[in-house]
Amino acid sequence: MPVRVRIVALGHSVREVEVGSASVEEALRLTGFSLAGLEVYVWRSGKKSSPPLEDGDIITIVPAGGIRGEATIKAAGHVWRVHQNDADPFPSNLHAHCLDRPETVDLYTGNVYDAQTRTCIRRMRPKDLEKIWGYLPQRLHRQASGG
């Protein structure tokens, strides 16, 4: 039975695909991604999961070794700060803190949480989430290299 999953890829569009075999490899092949130099994660209901894929899963693709440095990005009408090695991994290992509101966004799922109560208050629009992901590579690379 085919399953529909969403792929969030660093620097690429957010895409939804339908896969017949429920395999990560098939989902990536359908979108033209090569696994060389990438780490792939499967998220189910906001938590890291593992294959086989299920309807609604989110597959995230990041550079092998993760993202280094820090970046401040304006998206969704707010200013967000993403930085490596955040002491608080809530809501995910890669998330952004809103600098003008007490909010945190999970960069894998797009869920926005109240930073104080840790409850999900809304979902970031895919185009805003894509803007953050698309901005991270060059911005973090420049800051990490001292540029």
N, C-alpha and C positions, 0 to 999 in steps of 0.2 A: 504494500500500500504506500503510495507516495506521501512524502511529508514536505511541508513548506517551512523553510528556515530563512532567517535574515542574516546577511553577511555584512559585518562592519570591518572595513579594511583601511588601514592607515594610508591616507592620501588618495583613496579611491571612493567612489560613490557607495552609499549604503544600498545594498541590493537584496531583493527577495528572490529565492529560487525554489523550485519544486524538484525534489530528488526522489528517484524511485527506490534506491537501495538503502536509504537512510545512512549513507556513509559521508564522512567529512570530505574524503578525497573526491567523491563525485560532485559534491556541492562546489568545491574549489575548482574542479575541472570545468564545470558549467560556466563559471565566471572568469576563467582564463588565468587563474593564479597558479604560480609554481610554488612549491613548498620550500625551495632553496632560500636559506637565510631568513626564514620566517618561523615564528611560533604561533600555533593555532590553539585557541581555547573554545570550548563549548560551554554556553551558559543556559541554564534552564531555571526559570522562575527566579532569576537574579542570583543564582548560585552556580559555581563552577560545577560542571558535570562531565560526563563522558559518553561516547557513542554507545549504541546506535542513536542516531538523531531522532527527535520527536517533533511533532508540529509545534511551531512557536519558538524553537531553540534559536539562539543567537550564536553565530560563529564569529569570533574576533580574530583578527590577524594583526600581529605586531612584529617588528624587527626582532630577530634572535638576539637575546641579551637584554631585551627591554629598551626603554627610552631613558636617556640620560639627561640630567639637568633640570631646568625649570622654565616654564613659559607662562606669560600672562596674556590672555586672549579675550577679546570682546566678542561675545556671541549671545544670541537670544536676549538682547537688550541689557546684558549684565557683563561684568568683568569677572573672569574666572582665572584661577591660578592652579596650574598643574605642576607638580614637582616630584622628582624621583625620591624614593626612600622616605615617603611620608610615614611618620611615626604611628599614625592612626589609619589602618587599612580599610576603614568603613567608608563607603559601602562595598568597595572592591579595591584590589591592589592598585588599579589605575583609576583615579577619580580627580575631580577638580573642585576647588573651594570657591564659592562666590565671594567676591571681595566687598560687595555692596549690600548683601543680605546674608542671613545665617542659613545658607543652603550648601549642599554638596551634591554633585551629579556623578553617577556611575557612568564612566565613559564607555563601558561595554554595553549597557542596556538602555541608557538614556534616562533612567529613572532619577528624578530630583528629590532629595530628601531634606527635611527640616533638620538642620545640624544639631539642634538641641534635643528634639524628641526622637530623632532617627526614624521618623515615619515618612513614607513616600507621599509626596504632596502633588506631584504631577509627573508628566513625561516630557522630556525635551523633544522638540520637533526634530525629525531625522536630518533636515537640512542644517540645523544649528549644530547637531552632534557631528555631522560630516564636516562642518566648518572647523570645529575644534580639532578633529582628527587630521584634517588636511593641513592645518597650520602647525601641528606639533613637530613633524620631522625637521623642517628647515629651522624653525625657531629654537628647538632644543639643541640641535646640532651646533648652531651658531653660538649659543650660550655655553654649551659644554666645552667648546674649543676656545672659549675666551674671546670670541669675536663680537 
